[in-house]
């Protein structure tokens, strides 16, 4: 079992690619850089496939398969190993990260082809793959935290990739800072775990947490504290309320980055972490409620903002925030497998949406404003059809992947809380509306740009290939769960069930199979109806009578302004947090602490030395003979002293 | 046989001459020679004691002093040549740029 025994090879491959391109890439020709970056990710993907082949043959009692390579930290009673772990959840994440990552690397060779930072881009992208793989393979919280911080770093580097643009650097900084808040929560949670369980290994912590009695609602126990702190970390990384503000700004980065990091993989790390820590969350009902409510509110909140955005990437960004909310909603009601399922299908269709949006932007020569697009359907048919598939998937059209995963989530939520279910269904309708709005504004209607100046052209093959593969996945990726509809098995859920074995005990209602009537219920169910309403509204507004949105915006000026201003959350944060902090930094930290205390100490030491030197320098005449005379005097004095003391 | 004290007095006189020359002469070459004089005065004292006490350590020490003095002479003369070339003078009063 080569790969299972040498698990480290999977993250190592992208790291080697990143190092090679980062150190020597500057001197290399572009095609060498390309082949290094692509071969490292291709090999990582192949290694992951080989790992799955070996993993399938593994007997059940050896799962989770843990391999410890060396002791990383050993201090007193604390020990953290460099240990990697594979179970069904890891397998899913591995395939998503390496598979989608590989496709996006291929796409990037086309999209970034003429960028002067080509080498830098691939070096960062490979580095990201390394950290992400470390995150999903880690067998303890500390190693996971290394990956967690590493992907944050790469996210920062890639958001600020066009560093000559002020807005891009600002967006990178914002992402980094907001994530610091979340990461602080995460590390506090990890420390609490260490204090409570004495170790950070998943293999020890999770069974022990599962064995602890569930903390009754209203009682603030240690598990609740841990779970909430971990969720703060997840909310930062996965852009949930109130820490979602960095993700829309992160669209300043190159579009493949938005697809890989800010849609398909990194932002789902929070969901992965919550799913991984399911044993802790399940015994902390208060934390579960918080996760569910925050997820649901984020889903609805971001979807409403997405309704009025005009930048094609911003719509997708808010859509990502909204879909991540769904995943947390699923985790919050105990349907972890449904959350991870949606994570996977979302990686397919949202990755595809971003790549297709990148292809549109490429075709339009850099234009991102949907108001200046229109009528692109015939000019870039491949992009249109793949994006159409992704839109159908995210809108929850029956038969497409998004339908199955969203359906699983809403089914579980319905059994748990009707109110959250209603909000989830409403969000499904909004999702359908803004996605079809995007599709109609971009590809239908009359062209709203200067056709003489903008030369619309289809993207090259290395960009279209990944689009087609992802489109196939976005359409078919959900069929694993399909038999559930006609009273069969949900293969996905059964596959990951061993990981969440404690989950199914705690929330049996959410996971049970409802029978044949579910097919009917799903096909004509509320989410699908909501999706259809959203589609018809979008069609009515943007195809049938394009003047309606304008009229509606005028008659509902207040709400429209609120949505257009993104609920003025950024402004609120600026007034409540950023400006007071800047004021304190300016007036206290800078002028008093820095200039007064720190500079004062340093300058004081320097002044004392200088003035002492000023006095003493008269002794240094530069005259050798006087030095010699002083030496002589010294010798005489010391010799006399010596003689006097001895005698 | 000449008493040891004679040698020691000669050594002290030579050393004193060296010190005085070192302090009062201005020419670097002369100062350098006075250092050699002091070193050899000390050597003389070493040898005298060695002979008087019948021990070899003093003699061995003298060899070390001679070796070090030779090395010092090589380095010192090289420095003097550089100073003479760069400054055109051998007067130590004028080689005092560290002061400024």
Interface residues (C-beta under 8 A of the other chain):
Chain A: X620 X621 X622 X623 X624 X625 X628 X629 X632
Chain B: X19 X22 X23 X24 X26 X31 X92 X93 X95 X96 X97 X98 X99 X100
